[in-house]
Amino acid sequence: MPNNSQVLAKEEMQPETIDRIRNILMKDVLPEQEFNGLIKEYVDLADTSKELKPKQKERKSELLYKLSFHHGLKNGMWVKNLSYAKYSEALRKMRHDIVLEYSCKTSLELMLADRIVASYWRAMKYDAHMNRLIEKEDGGFSFDQLKVNVLKELNRGLEFANRQLHTNMILLKQLKQPPINIKVNAENAFIAKNQQINASNEAEPKNYEIIESK
């Protein structure tokens, strides 16, 4: 059983321990200094003039994987690995086209581009599974309760994917839409959704003009 002095020592060390843990938790997972060190290590291993040993080749592949995913949001690596390797280039191309078309540069814009591709891809996969489940390749079809239940679940997933796709597309378009500048030359102006009311000078008789929206 600990004595009083041990308990007091433990209580005195507690704030320092908390600060140390806090610093560890708040520290970047991969600080820039450490990241630069990994780049230098990879460049050294990638030197074609050197013959690498098996462990060095393994380390080279490990570094390439780690460095690529470190900037996955910038280079599209996260989207490229959404599905199986045979689909990776198609996913990369879709993401590249969206980023190019909407000039996505900020992290938020790139995230939305990723989400658009992910939602679209999931919706298309649901559609493909449903169509193949409904109709066979020879044009025939059959139904039982199990197939009906599966189709219901696929349809729910399709609707959810479509909602996500629609939401993300609207958000990206709104982000890229230039702000609208409105200049009002009046002492009192009330601008509502469906109408605008302009008032003349206070010294003059009240003369309000209501402009209805078209």
MDAnalysis code that builds the backbone (N, CA, C; Angstrom):
import MDAnalysis as mda
import numpy as np

u = mda.Universe.empty(642, n_residues=214, atom_resindex=np.repeat(np.arange(214), 3), trajectory=True)
u.add_TopologyAttr("name", ["N", "CA", "C"] * 214)
u.add_TopologyAttr("resid", np.arange(1, 215))
u.add_TopologyAttr("resname", ["MET", "PRO", "ASN", "ASN", "SER", "GLN", "VAL", "LEU", "ALA", "LYS", "GLU", "GLU", "MET", "GLN", "PRO", "GLU", "THR", "ILE", "ASP", "ARG", "ILE", "ARG", "ASN", "ILE", "LEU", "MET", "LYS", "ASP", "VAL", "LEU", "PRO", "GLU", "GLN", "GLU", "PHE", "ASN", "GLY", "LEU", "ILE", "LYS", "GLU", "TYR", "VAL", "ASP", "LEU", "ALA", "ASP", "THR", "SER", "LYS", "GLU", "LEU", "LYS", "PRO", "LYS", "GLN", "LYS", "GLU", "ARG", "LYS", "SER", "GLU", "LEU", "LEU", "TYR", "LYS", "LEU", "SER", "PHE", "HIS", "HIS", "GLY", "LEU", "LYS", "ASN", "GLY", "MET", "TRP", "VAL", "LYS", "ASN", "LEU", "SER", "TYR", "ALA", "LYS", "TYR", "SER", "GLU", "ALA", "LEU", "ARG", "LYS", "MET", "ARG", "HIS", "ASP", "ILE", "VAL", "LEU", "GLU", "TYR", "SER", "CYS", "LYS", "THR", "SER", "LEU", "GLU", "LEU", "MET", "LEU", "ALA", "ASP", "ARG", "ILE", "VAL", "ALA", "SER", "TYR", "TRP", "ARG", "ALA", "MET", "LYS", "TYR", "ASP", "ALA", "HIS", "MET", "ASN", "ARG", "LEU", "ILE", "GLU", "LYS", "GLU", "ASP", "GLY", "GLY", "PHE", "SER", "PHE", "ASP", "GLN", "LEU", "LYS", "VAL", "ASN", "VAL", "LEU", "LYS", "GLU", "LEU", "ASN", "ARG", "GLY", "LEU", "GLU", "PHE", "ALA", "ASN", "ARG", "GLN", "LEU", "HIS", "THR", "ASN", "MET", "ILE", "LEU", "LEU", "LYS", "GLN", "LEU", "LYS", "GLN", "PRO", "PRO", "ILE", "ASN", "ILE", "LYS", "VAL", "ASN", "ALA", "GLU", "ASN", "ALA", "PHE", "ILE", "ALA", "LYS", "ASN", "GLN", "GLN", "ILE", "ASN", "ALA", "SER", "ASN", "GLU", "ALA", "GLU", "PRO", "LYS", "ASN", "TYR", "GLU", "ILE", "ILE", "GLU", "SER", "LYS"])
u.atoms.positions = np.array([
    [0.854, -1.199, 0.000],
    [0.000, 0.000, 0.000],
    [0.885, 1.242, 0.000],
    [0.681, 2.218, -0.925],
    [1.558, 3.385, -1.004],
    [1.393, 4.274, 0.208],
    [2.532, 4.868, 0.662],
    [2.456, 5.781, 1.793],
    [2.056, 7.176, 1.318],
    [1.933, 8.103, 2.276],
    [1.462, 9.454, 1.957],
    [2.416, 10.200, 1.034],
    [3.727, 10.006, 1.226],
    [4.714, 10.712, 0.399],
    [4.617, 10.276, -1.057],
    [4.362, 8.974, -1.299],
    [4.214, 8.481, -2.664],
    [2.964, 9.063, -3.324],
    [1.889, 9.164, -2.558],
    [0.647, 9.731, -3.087],
    [0.840, 11.192, -3.449],
    [1.541, 11.952, -2.579],
    [1.791, 13.366, -2.841],
    [2.662, 13.548, -4.076],
    [3.692, 12.692, -4.214],
    [4.583, 12.779, -5.374],
    [3.807, 12.519, -6.657],
    [2.894, 11.547, -6.584],
    [2.086, 11.221, -7.761],
    [1.186, 12.391, -8.131],
    [0.597, 13.055, -7.114],
    [-0.263, 14.197, -7.373],
    [0.526, 15.368, -7.948],
    [1.782, 15.555, -7.487],
    [2.606, 16.647, -7.989],
    [3.006, 16.414, -9.446],
    [3.183, 15.162, -9.850],
    [3.600, 14.843, -11.215],
    [2.428, 14.831, -12.192],
    [1.236, 14.783, -11.696],
    [0.076, 14.625, -12.563],
    [-0.073, 15.740, -13.599],
    [0.057, 17.033, -13.248],
    [-0.063, 18.087, -14.270],
    [0.976, 17.953, -15.380],
    [2.204, 17.586, -15.031],
    [3.245, 17.412, -16.045],
    [2.902, 16.254, -16.974],
    [2.382, 15.197, -16.373],
    [2.000, 14.037, -17.183],
    [0.879, 14.399, -18.150],
    [-0.077, 15.162, -17.657],
    [-1.191, 15.586, -18.509],
    [-0.686, 16.443, -19.661],
    [0.223, 17.378, -19.368],
    [0.780, 18.240, -20.422],
    [1.546, 17.422, -21.454],
    [2.292, 16.437, -20.983],
    [3.073, 15.605, -21.905],
    [2.150, 14.815, -22.832],
    [1.091, 14.245, -22.257],
    [0.140, 13.479, -23.067],
    [-0.591, 14.391, -24.041],
    [-0.943, 15.597, -23.562],
    [-1.632, 16.550, -24.430],
    [-0.760, 16.915, -25.633],
    [0.524, 17.142, -25.394],
    [1.437, 17.490, -26.488],
    [1.561, 16.356, -27.498],
    [1.561, 15.124, -26.982],
    [1.650, 13.967, -27.883],
    [0.401, 13.862, -28.745],
    [-0.769, 14.045, -28.121],
    [-2.027, 13.909, -28.843],
    [-2.243, 15.034, -29.846],
    [-1.763, 16.235, -29.533],
    [-1.974, 17.386, -30.406],
    [-0.909, 17.499, -31.492],
    [0.111, 16.693, -31.409],
    [1.184, 16.731, -32.399],
    [0.701, 16.141, -33.714],
    [1.156, 16.692, -34.832],
    [0.799, 16.159, -36.140],
    [1.212, 14.703, -36.244],
    [0.386, 13.918, -36.941],
    [0.708, 12.503, -37.120],
    [2.031, 12.344, -37.857],
    [2.238, 13.188, -38.858],
    [3.482, 13.145, -39.619],
    [3.962, 14.576, -39.826],
    [4.748, 15.133, -38.883],
    [5.222, 16.513, -39.008],
    [6.006, 16.717, -40.302],
    [6.035, 17.968, -40.764],
    [6.681, 18.277, -42.040],
    [8.163, 17.921, -42.025],
    [8.811, 18.120, -40.884],
    [10.239, 17.806, -40.792],
    [10.469, 16.309, -40.984],
    [9.630, 15.508, -40.335],
    [9.749, 14.057, -40.485],
    [9.397, 13.637, -41.907],
    [8.398, 14.304, -42.498],
    [7.987, 14.003, -43.865],
    [9.128, 14.266, -44.846],
    [9.829, 15.380, -44.669],
    [10.970, 15.694, -45.538],
    [12.069, 14.653, -45.400],
    [12.234, 14.142, -44.180],
    [13.227, 13.096, -43.972],
    [12.871, 11.824, -44.725],
    [11.580, 11.500, -44.771],
    [11.125, 10.320, -45.513],
    [11.337, 10.503, -47.014],
    [11.137, 11.730, -47.496],
    [11.368, 12.007, -48.921],
    [12.841, 11.783, -49.274],
    [13.724, 12.292, -48.440],
    [15.162, 12.118, -48.691],
    [15.544, 10.638, -48.689],
    [14.954, 9.902, -47.757],
    [15.243, 8.465, -47.684],
    [14.753, 7.753, -48.940],
    [13.561, 8.136, -49.417],
    [13.021, 7.498, -50.621],
    [13.854, 7.848, -51.854],
    [14.261, 9.106, -51.965],
    [15.084, 9.535, -53.108],
    [16.383, 8.746, -53.145],
    [16.957, 8.518, -51.982],
    [18.205, 7.760, -51.908],
    [17.992, 6.316, -52.360],
    [16.870, 5.720, -51.945],
    [16.583, 4.339, -52.336],
    [16.167, 4.239, -53.803],
    [15.607, 5.320, -54.336],
    [15.143, 5.311, -55.726],
    [16.269, 5.543, -56.724],
    [17.459, 5.783, -56.233],
    [18.618, 5.984, -57.108],
    [18.877, 4.700, -57.902],
    [18.670, 4.777, -59.217],
    [18.783, 3.579, -60.061],
    [20.206, 3.051, -60.167],
    [21.181, 3.855, -59.783],
    [22.570, 3.399, -59.880],
    [22.933, 2.424, -58.761],
    [22.049, 2.315, -57.762],
    [22.319, 1.426, -56.636],
    [21.502, 0.146, -56.763],
    [22.127, -0.954, -56.426],
    [21.417, -2.229, -56.416],
    [20.896, -2.468, -55.004],
    [19.587, -2.539, -54.881],
    [18.966, -2.633, -53.566],
    [18.861, -4.073, -53.095],
    [19.014, -4.227, -51.804],
    [18.809, -5.524, -51.178],
    [17.306, -5.727, -50.960],
    [16.875, -6.966, -50.712],
    [15.436, -7.233, -50.530],
    [14.776, -6.340, -49.479],
    [15.437, -6.126, -48.347],
    [14.859, -5.285, -47.298],
    [14.771, -3.828, -47.739],
    [15.752, -3.388, -48.535],
    [15.725, -2.017, -49.036],
    [14.588, -1.827, -50.047],
    [14.349, -2.843, -50.882],
    [13.236, -2.779, -51.834],
    [11.899, -2.713, -51.098],
    [11.806, -3.490, -50.037],
    [10.581, -3.477, -49.234],
    [10.377, -2.115, -48.577],
    [11.470, -1.536, -48.081],
    [11.398, -0.219, -47.457],
    [11.031, 0.854, -48.486],
    [11.542, 0.718, -49.699],
    [11.235, 1.669, -50.769],
    [9.737, 1.662, -51.085],
    [9.159, 0.474, -51.193],
    [7.718, 0.358, -51.460],
    [6.905, 0.924, -50.304],
    [7.360, 0.663, -49.093],
    [6.671, 1.169, -47.906],
    [6.686, 2.695, -47.876],
    [7.829, 3.282, -48.219],
    [7.949, 4.740, -48.232],
    [7.068, 5.361, -49.308],
    [7.047, 4.749, -50.491],
    [6.227, 5.269, -51.580],
    [4.750, 5.268, -51.191],
    [4.319, 4.198, -50.562],
    [2.929, 4.081, -50.110],
    [2.610, 5.156, -49.070],
    [3.511, 5.316, -48.113],
    [3.281, 6.273, -47.028],
    [3.288, 7.707, -47.539],
    [4.236, 8.041, -48.401],
    [4.333, 9.400, -48.928],
    [3.150, 9.736, -49.831],
    [2.698, 8.765, -50.608],
    [1.567, 9.002, -51.511],
    [0.293, 9.284, -50.730],
    [0.043, 8.496, -49.695],
    [-1.180, 8.677, -48.923],
    [-1.107, 9.888, -48.003],
    [0.100, 10.344, -47.702],
    [0.245, 11.551, -46.887],
    [-0.397, 12.746, -47.588],
    [-0.297, 12.787, -48.908],
    [-0.903, 13.860, -49.703],
    [-2.054, 13.308, -50.543],
    [-2.785, 12.353, -49.983],
    [-3.878, 11.719, -50.716],
    [-4.973, 12.667, -51.152],
    [-5.205, 13.716, -50.364],
    [-6.235, 14.683, -50.736],
    [-5.800, 15.502, -51.944],
    [-4.513, 15.783, -52.038],
    [-4.003, 16.581, -53.157],
    [-3.856, 15.754, -54.429],
    [-3.338, 14.543, -54.295],
    [-3.039, 13.757, -55.498],
    [-4.143, 12.773, -55.888],
    [-5.226, 12.706, -55.100],
    [-6.344, 11.842, -55.454],
    [-6.168, 10.384, -55.089],
    [-5.189, 10.079, -54.240],
    [-4.913, 8.687, -53.899],
    [-6.069, 8.038, -53.146],
    [-6.776, 8.839, -52.325],
    [-7.892, 8.269, -51.567],
    [-8.993, 7.793, -52.506],
    [-9.314, 8.596, -53.508],
    [-10.359, 8.222, -54.462],
    [-9.913, 7.044, -55.321],
    [-8.664, 7.056, -55.715],
    [-8.147, 5.987, -56.570],
    [-8.270, 4.622, -55.911],
    [-8.249, 4.606, -54.583],
    [-8.327, 3.344, -53.844],
    [-9.707, 3.091, -53.242],
    [-10.733, 3.717, -53.799],
    [-12.096, 3.483, -53.329],
    [-12.546, 2.047, -53.556],
    [-12.086, 1.462, -54.656],
    [-12.556, 0.133, -55.025],
    [-11.367, -0.725, -55.453],
    [-11.629, -1.757, -56.220],
    [-10.581, -2.680, -56.648],
    [-9.615, -2.005, -57.621],
    [-8.428, -2.593, -57.733],
    [-7.370, -2.003, -58.558],
    [-7.792, -1.834, -60.016],
    [-8.655, -2.723, -60.518],
    [-9.062, -2.637, -61.925],
    [-9.900, -1.392, -62.215],
    [-10.446, -0.767, -61.158],
    [-11.244, 0.444, -61.342],
    [-10.474, 1.719, -60.993],
    [-9.254, 1.589, -60.517],
    [-8.537, 2.741, -59.963],
    [-8.313, 3.851, -60.987],
    [-7.971, 3.496, -62.217],
    [-7.708, 4.523, -63.225],
    [-8.983, 5.252, -63.633],
    [-10.099, 4.533, -63.689],
    [-11.376, 5.175, -64.011],
    [-11.766, 6.165, -62.917],
    [-11.574, 5.778, -61.661],
    [-11.875, 6.668, -60.540],
    [-10.954, 7.885, -60.550],
    [-9.687, 7.648, -60.832],
    [-8.723, 8.755, -60.890],
    [-9.099, 9.743, -61.985],
    [-9.526, 9.226, -63.152],
    [-9.898, 10.088, -64.278],
    [-11.134, 10.921, -63.943],
    [-12.130, 10.324, -63.297],
    [-13.331, 11.070, -62.918],
    [-12.977, 12.209, -61.971],
    [-12.157, 11.896, -60.994],
    [-11.760, 12.912, -60.021],
    [-10.952, 14.019, -60.685],
    [-10.042, 13.645, -61.566],
    [-9.211, 14.618, -62.276],
    [-10.073, 15.573, -63.096],
    [-11.092, 15.041, -63.775],
    [-11.958, 15.873, -64.618],
    [-12.756, 16.873, -63.781],
    [-13.257, 16.435, -62.617],
    [-14.023, 17.334, -61.746],
    [-13.124, 18.442, -61.204],
    [-11.938, 18.068, -60.732],
    [-10.994, 19.055, -60.193],
    [-10.617, 20.072, -61.262],
    [-10.428, 19.597, -62.489],
    [-10.053, 20.486, -63.587],
    [-11.217, 21.388, -63.995],
    [-12.407, 20.812, -64.095],
    [-13.577, 21.571, -64.550],
    [-13.963, 22.672, -63.573],
    [-13.862, 22.388, -62.266],
    [-14.274, 23.364, -61.259],
    [-13.093, 24.070, -60.600],
    [-11.900, 23.855, -61.130],
    [-10.684, 24.513, -60.608],
    [-10.575, 24.347, -59.094],
    [-10.704, 23.117, -58.630],
    [-10.637, 22.832, -57.191],
    [-9.201, 22.990, -56.698],
    [-9.017, 23.848, -55.709],
    [-7.679, 24.101, -55.174],
    [-7.624, 23.956, -53.653],
    [-8.636, 24.438, -52.956],
    [-8.615, 24.367, -51.496],
    [-8.920, 22.948, -51.028],
    [-8.588, 22.685, -49.771],
    [-8.841, 21.358, -49.205],
    [-10.329, 21.024, -49.228],
    [-11.167, 22.006, -48.918],
    [-12.609, 21.770, -48.896],
    [-13.132, 21.427, -50.289],
    [-12.661, 22.129, -51.296],
    [-13.086, 21.850, -52.674],
    [-12.635, 20.462, -53.120],
    [-11.428, 20.086, -52.753],
    [-10.918, 18.761, -53.118],
    [-11.682, 17.660, -52.390],
    [-12.054, 17.921, -51.130],
    [-12.863, 16.945, -50.389],
    [-14.209, 16.720, -51.072],
    [-14.838, 17.799, -51.511],
    [-16.128, 17.675, -52.186],
    [-15.982, 16.938, -53.516],
    [-14.890, 17.186, -54.227],
    [-14.645, 16.454, -55.476],
    [-14.527, 14.958, -55.193],
    [-13.836, 14.613, -54.117],
    [-13.708, 13.206, -53.728],
    [-15.071, 12.606, -53.390],
    [-15.880, 13.363, -52.640],
    [-17.187, 12.859, -52.232],
    [-18.127, 12.699, -53.429],
    [-18.009, 13.573, -54.410],
    [-18.840, 13.453, -55.613],
    [-18.509, 12.162, -56.352],
    [-17.221, 11.895, -56.516],
    [-16.809, 10.661, -57.198],
    [-17.263, 9.438, -56.406],
    [-17.089, 9.476, -55.081],
    [-17.461, 8.334, -54.241],
    [-18.964, 8.067, -54.308],
    [-19.770, 9.125, -54.224],
    [-21.228, 8.967, -54.269],
    [-21.683, 8.473, -55.637],
    [-21.103, 9.044, -56.677],
    [-21.458, 8.630, -58.039],
    [-21.093, 7.164, -58.273],
    [-19.904, 6.786, -57.834],
    [-19.439, 5.409, -58.034],
    [-20.336, 4.419, -57.299],
    [-20.704, 4.764, -56.060],
    [-21.563, 3.878, -55.279],
    [-22.945, 3.759, -55.921],
    [-23.478, 4.873, -56.413],
    [-24.789, 4.844, -57.068],
    [-24.754, 3.974, -58.320],
    [-23.705, 4.097, -59.109],
    [-23.597, 3.307, -60.334],
    [-23.446, 1.817, -60.025],
    [-22.725, 1.486, -58.968],
    [-22.568, 0.078, -58.589],
    [-23.904, -0.507, -58.128],
    [-24.666, 0.282, -57.358],
    [-25.999, -0.173, -56.951],
    [-26.874, -0.414, -58.175],
    [-26.836, 0.516, -59.122],
    [-27.624, 0.367, -60.345],
    [-27.237, -0.904, -61.098],
    [-25.935, -1.141, -61.206],
    [-25.457, -2.315, -61.936],
    [-25.935, -3.606, -61.271],
    [-25.833, -3.678, -59.947],
    [-26.261, -4.885, -59.229],
    [-27.766, -5.101, -59.374],
    [-28.526, -4.017, -59.290],
    [-29.980, -4.140, -59.407],
    [-30.385, -4.609, -60.801],
    [-29.785, -4.022, -61.824],
    [-30.144, -4.389, -63.197],
    [-29.799, -5.847, -63.503],
    [-28.658, -6.301, -63.013],
    [-28.251, -7.684, -63.270],
    [-29.068, -8.671, -62.449],
    [-29.549, -8.207, -61.305],
    [-30.376, -9.075, -60.473],
    [-31.786, -9.202, -61.051],
    [-32.269, -8.133, -61.653],
    [-33.623, -8.141, -62.219],
    [-33.682, -8.958, -63.505],
    [-32.684, -8.751, -64.375],
    [-32.723, -9.394, -65.693],
    [-31.452, -10.190, -65.946],
    [-31.619, -11.403, -66.447],
    [-30.472, -12.234, -66.794],
    [-29.896, -11.797, -68.139],
    [-28.716, -12.310, -68.453],
    [-28.047, -11.914, -69.689],
    [-28.834, -12.326, -70.928],
    [-29.594, -13.428, -70.836],
    [-30.380, -13.894, -71.984],
    [-31.748, -13.223, -72.071],
    [-32.017, -12.262, -71.181],
    [-33.290, -11.550, -71.214],
    [-34.335, -12.110, -70.273],
    [-34.094, -13.266, -69.699],
    [-35.050, -13.868, -68.774],
    [-34.961, -13.249, -67.390],
    [-35.970, -13.496, -66.579],
    [-35.968, -12.979, -65.213],
    [-36.829, -13.871, -64.333],
    [-36.563, -13.814, -63.054],
    [-37.348, -14.569, -62.080],
    [-37.280, -13.839, -60.746],
    [-38.302, -14.040, -59.907],
    [-38.346, -13.356, -58.624],
    [-38.737, -14.337, -57.525],
    [-38.157, -14.123, -56.374],
    [-38.586, -14.806, -55.160],
    [-38.444, -13.811, -54.017],
    [-38.836, -14.193, -52.820],
    [-38.843, -13.250, -51.708],
    [-37.443, -12.758, -51.361],
    [-36.458, -13.645, -51.457],
    [-35.084, -13.246, -51.158],
    [-34.607, -12.170, -52.128],
    [-34.903, -12.368, -53.416],
    [-34.483, -11.390, -54.425],
    [-35.198, -10.055, -54.207],
    [-36.478, -10.115, -53.848],
    [-37.229, -8.885, -53.583],
    [-36.617, -8.125, -52.407],
    [-36.247, -8.848, -51.348],
    [-35.636, -8.210, -50.174],
    [-34.295, -7.565, -50.528],
    [-33.503, -8.272, -51.327],
    [-32.206, -7.729, -51.739],
    [-32.395, -6.473, -52.580],
    [-33.373, -6.503, -53.491],
    [-33.640, -5.337, -54.334],
    [-34.075, -4.133, -53.501],
    [-34.845, -4.384, -52.447],
    [-35.267, -3.289, -51.570],
    [-34.064, -2.636, -50.900],
    [-33.137, -3.454, -50.405],
    [-31.948, -2.917, -49.747],
    [-31.062, -2.166, -50.739],
    [-30.921, -2.719, -51.934],
    [-30.120, -2.039, -52.958],
    [-30.747, -0.702, -53.333],
    [-32.066, -0.673, -53.411],
    [-32.755, 0.567, -53.771],
    [-32.574, 1.628, -52.686],
    [-32.590, 1.214, -51.415],
    [-32.342, 2.166, -50.322],
    [-30.934, 2.753, -50.437],
    [-29.967, 1.874, -50.697],
    [-28.595, 2.344, -50.853],
    [-28.445, 3.285, -52.035],
    [-29.154, 2.988, -53.129],
    [-29.103, 3.836, -54.319],
    [-29.678, 5.219, -54.033],
    [-30.801, 5.265, -53.338],
    [-31.420, 6.554, -53.007],
    [-30.508, 7.392, -52.118],
    [-29.868, 6.747, -51.145],
    [-28.966, 7.471, -50.246],
    [-27.751, 7.995, -51.011],
    [-27.191, 7.177, -51.895],
    [-26.041, 7.604, -52.692],
    [-26.413, 8.771, -53.602],
    [-27.614, 8.722, -54.183],
    [-28.071, 9.812, -55.048],
    [-28.242, 11.112, -54.267],
    [-28.757, 11.018, -53.041],
    [-28.919, 12.220, -52.214],
    [-27.560, 12.822, -51.876],
    [-26.614, 11.972, -51.529],
    [-25.265, 12.461, -51.233],
    [-24.635, 13.113, -52.461],
    [-24.801, 12.475, -53.609],
    [-24.245, 13.015, -54.853],
    [-24.833, 14.388, -55.142],
    [-26.145, 14.502, -55.032],
    [-26.826, 15.767, -55.311],
    [-26.374, 16.859, -54.343],
    [-26.288, 16.529, -53.055],
    [-25.871, 17.504, -52.040],
    [-24.449, 17.988, -52.285],
    [-23.539, 17.063, -52.550],
    [-22.138, 17.440, -52.759],
    [-21.949, 18.261, -54.031],
    [-22.709, 17.950, -55.064],
    [-22.623, 18.727, -56.304],
    [-23.084, 20.163, -56.073],
    [-24.178, 20.329, -55.334],
    [-24.688, 21.675, -55.041],
    [-23.679, 22.457, -54.201],
    [-23.097, 21.804, -53.190],
    [-22.125, 22.479, -52.329],
    [-20.911, 22.949, -53.119],
    [-20.413, 22.105, -54.010],
    [-19.244, 22.489, -54.799],
    [-19.579, 23.645, -55.738],
    [-20.747, 23.597, -56.371],
    [-21.146, 24.686, -57.266],
    [-21.307, 25.999, -56.505],
    [-21.864, 25.921, -55.301],
    [-22.025, 27.131, -54.495],
    [-20.679, 27.705, -54.070],
    [-19.732, 26.835, -53.748],
    [-18.398, 27.301, -53.367],
    [-17.703, 28.022, -54.519],
    [-17.908, 27.524, -55.724],
    [-17.224, 28.088, -56.888],
    [-18.000, 29.223, -57.538],
    [-19.227, 29.482, -57.058],
    [-20.030, 30.555, -57.636],
    [-19.530, 31.902, -57.133],
    [-19.240, 32.845, -58.021],
    [-18.744, 34.154, -57.573],
    [-19.805, 34.896, -56.783],
    [-19.402, 35.690, -55.782],
    [-20.382, 36.436, -54.978],
    [-21.104, 37.487, -55.815],
    [-22.350, 37.756, -55.463],
    [-23.157, 38.748, -56.171],
    [-23.070, 40.077, -55.425],
    [-22.618, 41.120, -56.109],
    [-22.514, 42.447, -55.514],
    [-23.753, 43.267, -55.868],
    [-24.433, 43.787, -54.849],
    [-25.640, 44.592, -55.050],
    [-25.398, 45.993, -54.504],
    [-25.634, 47.001, -55.330],
    [-25.482, 48.387, -54.910],
    [-26.861, 49.032, -54.862],
    [-27.229, 49.576, -53.691],
    [-28.542, 50.188, -53.510],
    [-28.345, 51.662, -53.184],
    [-28.872, 52.545, -54.024],
    [-28.802, 53.987, -53.794],
    [-30.135, 54.466, -53.215],
    [-30.292, 54.338, -51.920],
    [-31.524, 54.760, -51.251],
    [-31.260, 54.853, -49.764],
    [-32.026, 55.727, -49.100],
    [-31.863, 55.840, -47.656],
    [-32.444, 54.634, -46.946],
    [-33.558, 54.132, -47.447],
    [-34.179, 52.943, -46.866],
    [-34.449, 51.947, -47.988],
    [-33.928, 50.764, -47.835],
    [-34.175, 49.722, -48.831],
    [-34.383, 48.405, -48.109],
    [-35.486, 47.757, -48.402],
    [-35.797, 46.467, -47.805],
    [-35.835, 45.441, -48.927],
    [-34.877, 44.540, -48.922],
    [-34.783, 43.554, -49.992],
    [-35.189, 42.202, -49.436],
    [-36.281, 41.684, -49.934],
    [-36.763, 40.377, -49.505],
    [-36.651, 39.407, -50.660],
    [-37.104, 38.197, -50.418],
    [-36.967, 37.174, -51.442],
    [-37.840, 37.469, -52.651],
    [-39.057, 37.963, -52.406],
    [-40.006, 38.133, -53.495],
    [-40.322, 39.581, -53.831],
    [-39.795, 40.531, -53.064],
    [-40.111, 41.909, -53.384],
    [-39.048, 42.847, -52.846],
    [-39.093, 44.081, -53.365],
    [-38.164, 45.121, -52.938],
    [-38.956, 46.392, -52.698],
    [-38.704, 47.077, -51.570],
    [-39.417, 48.307, -51.236],
    [-38.396, 49.418, -51.090],
    [-38.537, 50.473, -51.869],
    [-37.647, 51.618, -51.800],
    [-38.412, 52.820, -51.263],
    [-37.804, 53.556, -50.314],
    [-38.453, 54.745, -49.754],
    [-37.681, 55.978, -50.166],
    [-38.382, 57.072, -50.425],
    [-37.739, 58.322, -50.804],
    [-37.271, 59.055, -49.561],
    [-36.781, 60.290, -49.719],
    [-36.256, 61.089, -48.619],
    [-37.317, 61.304, -47.551],
    [-36.884, 61.330, -46.260],
    [-37.821, 61.481, -45.150],
    [-38.564, 62.814, -45.225],
    [-37.891, 63.874, -45.739],
    [-38.514, 65.198, -45.778],
    [-39.643, 65.254, -46.795],
    [-39.602, 64.401, -47.769],
    [-40.620, 64.390, -48.800],
    [-41.780, 63.502, -48.369],
    [-42.921, 63.659, -49.002],
    [-44.061, 62.791, -48.669],
    [-43.691, 61.331, -48.888],
    [-44.218, 60.474, -48.047],
    [-43.927, 59.049, -48.149],
    [-44.390, 58.516, -49.494],
    [-43.466, 57.983, -50.215],
    [-43.806, 57.463, -51.541],
    [-43.075, 56.146, -51.724],
    [-43.717, 55.066, -51.371],
    [-43.092, 53.753, -51.423],
    [-43.382, 53.097, -52.764],
    [-42.376, 52.461, -53.253],
    [-42.527, 51.742, -54.521],
    [-42.288, 50.263, -54.258],
    [-43.211, 49.451, -54.620],
    [-43.088, 48.004, -54.440],
    [-42.821, 47.372, -55.791],
    [-41.716, 46.703, -55.880],
    [-41.336, 46.048, -57.133],
    [-41.498, 44.555, -56.937],
    [-42.464, 43.983, -57.567],
    [-42.704, 42.551, -57.440],
    [-41.711, 41.790, -58.301],
    [-41.340, 40.607, -57.823],
    [-40.430, 39.772, -58.610],
    [-41.149, 39.209, -59.811],
    [-40.386, 38.991, -60.874],
    [-40.975, 38.440, -62.102],
    [-40.810, 36.940, -62.138],
])
